[in-house]
Amino acid sequence: MRIDIDQDVCIGAGQCALTAPGVFTQDDDGYSTLLPGAEDSRSPLLREAARACPVSAISVSETVG
């Protein structure tokens, strides 16, 4: 999976970290960031976390290869 967080759009609502705590966390300023190894996540909550973002700052896509 490819997970992108648009840091210019993120408002730090934390919905991603609440929905998929094994993938997302918040940095010291409260903005969304990926946990180490999250790019390899197959969590069923990953897409739900992206949908939960109130400003659509997270995008998830399948990697080809």
PyMOL Python script that loads the backbone (N, CA, C, O; Angstrom):
from pymol import cmd

cmd.read_pdbstr("""\
ATOM      1  N   MET A   1       0.838  -1.188   0.000  1.00  0.00           N
ATOM      2  CA  MET A   1       0.000   0.000   0.000  1.00  0.00           C
ATOM      3  C   MET A   1       0.878   1.244   0.000  1.00  0.00           C
ATOM      4  O   MET A   1       1.955   1.272   0.596  1.00  0.00           O
ATOM      5  N   ARG A   2       0.402   2.239  -0.663  1.00  0.00           N
ATOM      6  CA  ARG A   2       1.044   3.545  -0.589  1.00  0.00           C
ATOM      7  C   ARG A   2       0.110   4.445   0.210  1.00  0.00           C
ATOM      8  O   ARG A   2      -1.066   4.595  -0.122  1.00  0.00           O
ATOM      9  N   ILE A   3       0.648   5.034   1.257  1.00  0.00           N
ATOM     10  CA  ILE A   3      -0.124   5.902   2.135  1.00  0.00           C
ATOM     11  C   ILE A   3       0.508   7.285   2.084  1.00  0.00           C
ATOM     12  O   ILE A   3       1.689   7.444   2.395  1.00  0.00           O
ATOM     13  N   ASP A   4      -0.266   8.275   1.698  1.00  0.00           N
ATOM     14  CA  ASP A   4       0.227   9.650   1.644  1.00  0.00           C
ATOM     15  C   ASP A   4      -0.587  10.524   2.583  1.00  0.00           C
ATOM     16  O   ASP A   4      -1.814  10.440   2.628  1.00  0.00           O
ATOM     17  N   ILE A   5       0.114  11.360   3.329  1.00  0.00           N
ATOM     18  CA  ILE A   5      -0.530  12.335   4.207  1.00  0.00           C
ATOM     19  C   ILE A   5      -0.102  13.714   3.726  1.00  0.00           C
ATOM     20  O   ILE A   5       1.085  14.039   3.735  1.00  0.00           O
ATOM     21  N   ASP A   6      -1.056  14.515   3.311  1.00  0.00           N
ATOM     22  CA  ASP A   6      -0.765  15.880   2.878  1.00  0.00           C
ATOM     23  C   ASP A   6      -0.645  16.753   4.126  1.00  0.00           C
ATOM     24  O   ASP A   6      -1.650  17.176   4.696  1.00  0.00           O
ATOM     25  N   GLN A   7       0.575  17.014   4.537  1.00  0.00           N
ATOM     26  CA  GLN A   7       0.826  17.780   5.759  1.00  0.00           C
ATOM     27  C   GLN A   7       0.340  19.221   5.653  1.00  0.00           C
ATOM     28  O   GLN A   7       0.111  19.868   6.675  1.00  0.00           O
ATOM     29  N   ASP A   8       0.178  19.735   4.431  1.00  0.00           N
ATOM     30  CA  ASP A   8      -0.331  21.095   4.255  1.00  0.00           C
ATOM     31  C   ASP A   8      -1.836  21.166   4.490  1.00  0.00           C
ATOM     32  O   ASP A   8      -2.382  22.246   4.718  1.00  0.00           O
ATOM     33  N   VAL A   9      -2.503  20.022   4.435  1.00  0.00           N
ATOM     34  CA  VAL A   9      -3.951  19.962   4.599  1.00  0.00           C
ATOM     35  C   VAL A   9      -4.335  19.467   5.996  1.00  0.00           C
ATOM     36  O   VAL A   9      -5.361  19.881   6.538  1.00  0.00           O
ATOM     37  N   CYS A  10      -3.530  18.597   6.574  1.00  0.00           N
ATOM     38  CA  CYS A  10      -3.821  17.997   7.877  1.00  0.00           C
ATOM     39  C   CYS A  10      -4.062  19.081   8.937  1.00  0.00           C
ATOM     40  O   CYS A  10      -3.319  20.057   9.036  1.00  0.00           O
ATOM     41  N   ILE A  11      -5.126  18.874   9.725  1.00  0.00           N
ATOM     42  CA  ILE A  11      -5.437  19.829  10.797  1.00  0.00           C
ATOM     43  C   ILE A  11      -5.233  19.211  12.181  1.00  0.00           C
ATOM     44  O   ILE A  11      -5.485  19.857  13.199  1.00  0.00           O
ATOM     45  N   GLY A  12      -4.777  17.955  12.213  1.00  0.00           N
ATOM     46  CA  GLY A  12      -4.500  17.311  13.488  1.00  0.00           C
ATOM     47  C   GLY A  12      -5.731  16.849  14.234  1.00  0.00           C
ATOM     48  O   GLY A  12      -5.723  16.805  15.465  1.00  0.00           O
ATOM     49  N   ALA A  13      -6.794  16.503  13.520  1.00  0.00           N
ATOM     50  CA  ALA A  13      -8.021  16.048  14.176  1.00  0.00           C
ATOM     51  C   ALA A  13      -7.819  14.705  14.887  1.00  0.00           C
ATOM     52  O   ALA A  13      -8.503  14.419  15.870  1.00  0.00           O
ATOM     53  N   GLY A  14      -6.895  13.892  14.402  1.00  0.00           N
ATOM     54  CA  GLY A  14      -6.573  12.631  15.060  1.00  0.00           C
ATOM     55  C   GLY A  14      -7.492  11.470  14.750  1.00  0.00           C
ATOM     56  O   GLY A  14      -7.352  10.402  15.346  1.00  0.00           O
ATOM     57  N   GLN A  15      -8.423  11.649  13.836  1.00  0.00           N
ATOM     58  CA  GLN A  15      -9.347  10.566  13.502  1.00  0.00           C
ATOM     59  C   GLN A  15      -8.616   9.354  12.926  1.00  0.00           C
ATOM     60  O   GLN A  15      -9.026   8.217  13.160  1.00  0.00           O
ATOM     61  N   CYS A  16      -7.545   9.585  12.182  1.00  0.00           N
ATOM     62  CA  CYS A  16      -6.781   8.472  11.605  1.00  0.00           C
ATOM     63  C   CYS A  16      -6.146   7.639  12.713  1.00  0.00           C
ATOM     64  O   CYS A  16      -6.215   6.411  12.681  1.00  0.00           O
ATOM     65  N   ALA A  17      -5.534   8.293  13.685  1.00  0.00           N
ATOM     66  CA  ALA A  17      -4.875   7.582  14.780  1.00  0.00           C
ATOM     67  C   ALA A  17      -5.893   6.851  15.658  1.00  0.00           C
ATOM     68  O   ALA A  17      -5.587   5.793  16.206  1.00  0.00           O
ATOM     69  N   LEU A  18      -7.080   7.398  15.792  1.00  0.00           N
ATOM     70  CA  LEU A  18      -8.124   6.725  16.554  1.00  0.00           C
ATOM     71  C   LEU A  18      -8.678   5.516  15.811  1.00  0.00           C
ATOM     72  O   LEU A  18      -9.015   4.503  16.422  1.00  0.00           O
ATOM     73  N   THR A  19      -8.771   5.630  14.485  1.00  0.00           N
ATOM     74  CA  THR A  19      -9.348   4.565  13.669  1.00  0.00           C
ATOM     75  C   THR A  19      -8.360   3.437  13.407  1.00  0.00           C
ATOM     76  O   THR A  19      -8.725   2.263  13.476  1.00  0.00           O
ATOM     77  N   ALA A  20      -7.117   3.780  13.108  1.00  0.00           N
ATOM     78  CA  ALA A  20      -6.094   2.777  12.794  1.00  0.00           C
ATOM     79  C   ALA A  20      -4.828   3.061  13.602  1.00  0.00           C
ATOM     80  O   ALA A  20      -3.827   3.509  13.044  1.00  0.00           O
ATOM     81  N   PRO A  21      -4.863   2.805  14.908  1.00  0.00           N
ATOM     82  CA  PRO A  21      -3.723   3.146  15.768  1.00  0.00           C
ATOM     83  C   PRO A  21      -2.456   2.351  15.472  1.00  0.00           C
ATOM     84  O   PRO A  21      -1.376   2.732  15.922  1.00  0.00           O
ATOM     85  N   GLY A  22      -2.567   1.257  14.729  1.00  0.00           N
ATOM     86  CA  GLY A  22      -1.391   0.490  14.344  1.00  0.00           C
ATOM     87  C   GLY A  22      -0.695   1.042  13.122  1.00  0.00           C
ATOM     88  O   GLY A  22       0.367   0.554  12.735  1.00  0.00           O
ATOM     89  N   VAL A  23      -1.288   2.066  12.504  1.00  0.00           N
ATOM     90  CA  VAL A  23      -0.745   2.654  11.275  1.00  0.00           C
ATOM     91  C   VAL A  23      -0.378   4.121  11.484  1.00  0.00           C
ATOM     92  O   VAL A  23       0.687   4.565  11.056  1.00  0.00           O
ATOM     93  N   PHE A  24      -1.255   4.868  12.137  1.00  0.00           N
ATOM     94  CA  PHE A  24      -1.077   6.309  12.288  1.00  0.00           C
ATOM     95  C   PHE A  24      -0.812   6.705  13.734  1.00  0.00           C
ATOM     96  O   PHE A  24      -1.238   6.027  14.669  1.00  0.00           O
ATOM     97  N   THR A  25      -0.116   7.791  13.894  1.00  0.00           N
ATOM     98  CA  THR A  25       0.058   8.427  15.192  1.00  0.00           C
ATOM     99  C   THR A  25       0.074   9.927  14.929  1.00  0.00           C
ATOM    100  O   THR A  25      -0.104  10.365  13.792  1.00  0.00           O
ATOM    101  N   GLN A  26       0.285  10.700  15.963  1.00  0.00           N
ATOM    102  CA  GLN A  26       0.388  12.144  15.806  1.00  0.00           C
ATOM    103  C   GLN A  26       1.752  12.601  16.291  1.00  0.00           C
ATOM    104  O   GLN A  26       2.264  12.110  17.297  1.00  0.00           O
ATOM    105  N   ASP A  27       2.339  13.555  15.560  1.00  0.00           N
ATOM    106  CA  ASP A  27       3.655  14.065  15.946  1.00  0.00           C
ATOM    107  C   ASP A  27       3.529  15.028  17.120  1.00  0.00           C
ATOM    108  O   ASP A  27       2.438  15.224  17.655  1.00  0.00           O
ATOM    109  N   ASP A  28       4.635  15.622  17.515  1.00  0.00           N
ATOM    110  CA  ASP A  28       4.648  16.518  18.678  1.00  0.00           C
ATOM    111  C   ASP A  28       3.743  17.739  18.501  1.00  0.00           C
ATOM    112  O   ASP A  28       3.315  18.347  19.483  1.00  0.00           O
ATOM    113  N   ASP A  29       3.454  18.095  17.244  1.00  0.00           N
ATOM    114  CA  ASP A  29       2.575  19.229  16.977  1.00  0.00           C
ATOM    115  C   ASP A  29       1.120  18.806  16.791  1.00  0.00           C
ATOM    116  O   ASP A  29       0.249  19.649  16.576  1.00  0.00           O
ATOM    117  N   GLY A  30       0.857  17.498  16.875  1.00  0.00           N
ATOM    118  CA  GLY A  30      -0.507  16.999  16.764  1.00  0.00           C
ATOM    119  C   GLY A  30      -0.925  16.594  15.371  1.00  0.00           C
ATOM    120  O   GLY A  30      -2.083  16.236  15.156  1.00  0.00           O
ATOM    121  N   TYR A  31      -0.003  16.640  14.411  1.00  0.00           N
ATOM    122  CA  TYR A  31      -0.349  16.295  13.034  1.00  0.00           C
ATOM    123  C   TYR A  31      -0.106  14.823  12.763  1.00  0.00           C
ATOM    124  O   TYR A  31       0.746  14.192  13.390  1.00  0.00           O
ATOM    125  N   SER A  32      -0.863  14.287  11.824  1.00  0.00           N
ATOM    126  CA  SER A  32      -0.794  12.878  11.494  1.00  0.00           C
ATOM    127  C   SER A  32       0.557  12.499  10.907  1.00  0.00           C
ATOM    128  O   SER A  32       1.152  13.241  10.124  1.00  0.00           O
ATOM    129  N   THR A  33       1.019  11.328  11.308  1.00  0.00           N
ATOM    130  CA  THR A  33       2.239  10.749  10.759  1.00  0.00           C
ATOM    131  C   THR A  33       2.099   9.239  10.794  1.00  0.00           C
ATOM    132  O   THR A  33       1.295   8.697  11.553  1.00  0.00           O
ATOM    133  N   LEU A  34       2.882   8.568   9.975  1.00  0.00           N
ATOM    134  CA  LEU A  34       2.839   7.113   9.919  1.00  0.00           C
ATOM    135  C   LEU A  34       3.767   6.515  10.959  1.00  0.00           C
ATOM    136  O   LEU A  34       4.839   7.052  11.236  1.00  0.00           O
ATOM    137  N   LEU A  35       3.350   5.413  11.524  1.00  0.00           N
ATOM    138  CA  LEU A  35       4.225   4.664  12.407  1.00  0.00           C
ATOM    139  C   LEU A  35       5.255   3.926  11.557  1.00  0.00           C
ATOM    140  O   LEU A  35       4.974   3.621  10.398  1.00  0.00           O
ATOM    141  N   PRO A  36       6.426   3.631  12.089  1.00  0.00           N
ATOM    142  CA  PRO A  36       7.427   2.876  11.329  1.00  0.00           C
ATOM    143  C   PRO A  36       6.840   1.546  10.841  1.00  0.00           C
ATOM    144  O   PRO A  36       6.187   0.829  11.600  1.00  0.00           O
ATOM    145  N   GLY A  37       7.079   1.233   9.581  1.00  0.00           N
ATOM    146  CA  GLY A  37       6.582   0.002   8.982  1.00  0.00           C
ATOM    147  C   GLY A  37       5.158   0.082   8.477  1.00  0.00           C
ATOM    148  O   GLY A  37       4.642  -0.902   7.947  1.00  0.00           O
ATOM    149  N   ALA A  38       4.508   1.223   8.624  1.00  0.00           N
ATOM    150  CA  ALA A  38       3.099   1.357   8.233  1.00  0.00           C
ATOM    151  C   ALA A  38       2.889   1.191   6.732  1.00  0.00           C
ATOM    152  O   ALA A  38       1.810   0.783   6.305  1.00  0.00           O
ATOM    153  N   GLU A  39       3.899   1.499   5.929  1.00  0.00           N
ATOM    154  CA  GLU A  39       3.772   1.342   4.476  1.00  0.00           C
ATOM    155  C   GLU A  39       3.465  -0.105   4.106  1.00  0.00           C
ATOM    156  O   GLU A  39       2.888  -0.366   3.050  1.00  0.00           O
ATOM    157  N   ASP A  40       3.844  -1.041   4.961  1.00  0.00           N
ATOM    158  CA  ASP A  40       3.605  -2.459   4.705  1.00  0.00           C
ATOM    159  C   ASP A  40       2.292  -2.946   5.317  1.00  0.00           C
ATOM    160  O   ASP A  40       1.984  -4.136   5.259  1.00  0.00           O
ATOM    161  N   SER A  41       1.539  -2.053   5.890  1.00  0.00           N
ATOM    162  CA  SER A  41       0.314  -2.426   6.582  1.00  0.00           C
ATOM    163  C   SER A  41      -0.748  -2.935   5.616  1.00  0.00           C
ATOM    164  O   SER A  41      -0.935  -2.400   4.523  1.00  0.00           O
ATOM    165  N   ARG A  42      -1.425  -3.968   6.047  1.00  0.00           N
ATOM    166  CA  ARG A  42      -2.590  -4.490   5.323  1.00  0.00           C
ATOM    167  C   ARG A  42      -3.815  -4.372   6.220  1.00  0.00           C
ATOM    168  O   ARG A  42      -4.784  -5.117   6.071  1.00  0.00           O
ATOM    169  N   SER A  43      -3.757  -3.432   7.144  1.00  0.00           N
ATOM    170  CA  SER A  43      -4.841  -3.254   8.106  1.00  0.00           C
ATOM    171  C   SER A  43      -6.156  -2.972   7.383  1.00  0.00           C
ATOM    172  O   SER A  43      -6.209  -2.108   6.508  1.00  0.00           O
ATOM    173  N   PRO A  44      -7.210  -3.689   7.741  1.00  0.00           N
ATOM    174  CA  PRO A  44      -8.513  -3.409   7.140  1.00  0.00           C
ATOM    175  C   PRO A  44      -9.033  -2.026   7.540  1.00  0.00           C
ATOM    176  O   PRO A  44      -9.966  -1.509   6.925  1.00  0.00           O
ATOM    177  N   LEU A  45      -8.428  -1.431   8.570  1.00  0.00           N
ATOM    178  CA  LEU A  45      -8.874  -0.118   9.033  1.00  0.00           C
ATOM    179  C   LEU A  45      -8.185   1.031   8.298  1.00  0.00           C
ATOM    180  O   LEU A  45      -8.537   2.194   8.496  1.00  0.00           O
ATOM    181  N   LEU A  46      -7.217   0.713   7.460  1.00  0.00           N
ATOM    182  CA  LEU A  46      -6.437   1.740   6.778  1.00  0.00           C
ATOM    183  C   LEU A  46      -7.303   2.650   5.906  1.00  0.00           C
ATOM    184  O   LEU A  46      -7.231   3.874   6.019  1.00  0.00           O
ATOM    185  N   ARG A  47      -8.101   2.069   5.058  1.00  0.00           N
ATOM    186  CA  ARG A  47      -8.973   2.880   4.182  1.00  0.00           C
ATOM    187  C   ARG A  47     -10.049   3.605   4.990  1.00  0.00           C
ATOM    188  O   ARG A  47     -10.436   4.724   4.653  1.00  0.00           O
ATOM    189  N   GLU A  48     -10.522   2.974   6.037  1.00  0.00           N
ATOM    190  CA  GLU A  48     -11.512   3.626   6.903  1.00  0.00           C
ATOM    191  C   GLU A  48     -10.911   4.854   7.571  1.00  0.00           C
ATOM    192  O   GLU A  48     -11.581   5.875   7.721  1.00  0.00           O
ATOM    193  N   ALA A  49      -9.647   4.755   7.973  1.00  0.00           N
ATOM    194  CA  ALA A  49      -8.960   5.896   8.576  1.00  0.00           C
ATOM    195  C   ALA A  49      -8.837   7.045   7.577  1.00  0.00           C
ATOM    196  O   ALA A  49      -9.010   8.208   7.939  1.00  0.00           O
ATOM    197  N   ALA A  50      -8.540   6.718   6.331  1.00  0.00           N
ATOM    198  CA  ALA A  50      -8.458   7.757   5.295  1.00  0.00           C
ATOM    199  C   ALA A  50      -9.823   8.417   5.102  1.00  0.00           C
ATOM    200  O   ALA A  50      -9.909   9.636   4.955  1.00  0.00           O
ATOM    201  N   ARG A  51     -10.887   7.616   5.102  1.00  0.00           N
ATOM    202  CA  ARG A  51     -12.247   8.175   4.956  1.00  0.00           C
ATOM    203  C   ARG A  51     -12.635   9.014   6.162  1.00  0.00           C
ATOM    204  O   ARG A  51     -13.402   9.969   6.036  1.00  0.00           O
ATOM    205  N   ALA A  52     -12.107   8.664   7.337  1.00  0.00           N
ATOM    206  CA  ALA A  52     -12.466   9.382   8.564  1.00  0.00           C
ATOM    207  C   ALA A  52     -11.824  10.762   8.655  1.00  0.00           C
ATOM    208  O   ALA A  52     -12.268  11.597   9.443  1.00  0.00           O
ATOM    209  N   CYS A  53     -10.793  11.008   7.866  1.00  0.00           N
ATOM    210  CA  CYS A  53     -10.119  12.305   7.918  1.00  0.00           C
ATOM    211  C   CYS A  53     -11.081  13.408   7.476  1.00  0.00           C
ATOM    212  O   CYS A  53     -11.584  13.365   6.354  1.00  0.00           O
ATOM    213  N   PRO A  54     -11.344  14.387   8.330  1.00  0.00           N
ATOM    214  CA  PRO A  54     -12.333  15.414   8.002  1.00  0.00           C
ATOM    215  C   PRO A  54     -11.895  16.361   6.887  1.00  0.00           C
ATOM    216  O   PRO A  54     -12.726  17.082   6.334  1.00  0.00           O
ATOM    217  N   VAL A  55     -10.606  16.371   6.548  1.00  0.00           N
ATOM    218  CA  VAL A  55     -10.133  17.270   5.492  1.00  0.00           C
ATOM    219  C   VAL A  55      -9.520  16.502   4.316  1.00  0.00           C
ATOM    220  O   VAL A  55      -8.881  17.096   3.447  1.00  0.00           O
ATOM    221  N   SER A  56      -9.718  15.181   4.294  1.00  0.00           N
ATOM    222  CA  SER A  56      -9.224  14.315   3.217  1.00  0.00           C
ATOM    223  C   SER A  56      -7.727  14.479   2.957  1.00  0.00           C
ATOM    224  O   SER A  56      -7.287  14.547   1.809  1.00  0.00           O
ATOM    225  N   ALA A  57      -6.958  14.543   4.040  1.00  0.00           N
ATOM    226  CA  ALA A  57      -5.511  14.716   3.920  1.00  0.00           C
ATOM    227  C   ALA A  57      -4.779  13.396   3.653  1.00  0.00           C
ATOM    228  O   ALA A  57      -3.586  13.401   3.346  1.00  0.00           O
ATOM    229  N   ILE A  58      -5.484  12.271   3.767  1.00  0.00           N
ATOM    230  CA  ILE A  58      -4.853  10.960   3.622  1.00  0.00           C
ATOM    231  C   ILE A  58      -5.354  10.284   2.356  1.00  0.00           C
ATOM    232  O   ILE A  58      -6.554  10.241   2.086  1.00  0.00           O
ATOM    233  N   SER A  59      -4.405   9.756   1.584  1.00  0.00           N
ATOM    234  CA  SER A  59      -4.778   8.953   0.420  1.00  0.00           C
ATOM    235  C   SER A  59      -4.082   7.602   0.518  1.00  0.00           C
ATOM    236  O   SER A  59      -2.937   7.502   0.959  1.00  0.00           O
ATOM    237  N   VAL A  60      -4.799   6.569   0.096  1.00  0.00           N
ATOM    238  CA  VAL A  60      -4.294   5.206   0.131  1.00  0.00           C
ATOM    239  C   VAL A  60      -4.453   4.627  -1.256  1.00  0.00           C
ATOM    240  O   VAL A  60      -5.527   4.716  -1.852  1.00  0.00           O
ATOM    241  N   SER A  61      -3.382   4.031  -1.778  1.00  0.00           N
ATOM    242  CA  SER A  61      -3.463   3.401  -3.093  1.00  0.00           C
ATOM    243  C   SER A  61      -2.673   2.110  -3.075  1.00  0.00           C
ATOM    244  O   SER A  61      -1.756   1.934  -2.274  1.00  0.00           O
ATOM    245  N   GLU A  62      -3.045   1.204  -3.975  1.00  0.00           N
ATOM    246  CA  GLU A  62      -2.343  -0.059  -4.119  1.00  0.00           C
ATOM    247  C   GLU A  62      -1.020   0.215  -4.832  1.00  0.00           C
ATOM    248  O   GLU A  62      -0.955   1.042  -5.742  1.00  0.00           O
ATOM    249  N   THR A  63       0.015  -0.474  -4.417  1.00  0.00           N
ATOM    250  CA  THR A  63       1.282  -0.367  -5.108  1.00  0.00           C
ATOM    251  C   THR A  63       1.339  -1.437  -6.173  1.00  0.00           C
ATOM    252  O   THR A  63       0.829  -2.542  -5.988  1.00  0.00           O
ATOM    253  N   VAL A  64       1.956  -1.109  -7.277  1.00  0.00           N
ATOM    254  CA  VAL A  64       2.082  -2.043  -8.381  1.00  0.00           C
ATOM    255  C   VAL A  64       3.508  -2.549  -8.407  1.00  0.00           C
ATOM    256  O   VAL A  64       4.453  -1.766  -8.306  1.00  0.00           O
ATOM    257  N   GLY A  65       3.664  -3.843  -8.541  1.00  0.00           N
ATOM    258  CA  GLY A  65       5.021  -4.364  -8.626  1.00  0.00           C
ATOM    259  C   GLY A  65       5.119  -5.676  -8.124  1.00  0.00           C
ATOM    260  O   GLY A  65       6.204  -6.258  -8.126  1.00  0.00           O
TER     261      GLY A  65
END
""", "prot")
cmd.dss("prot")
cmd.show_as("cartoon", "prot")
cmd.util.cbc("prot")
cmd.orient("prot")
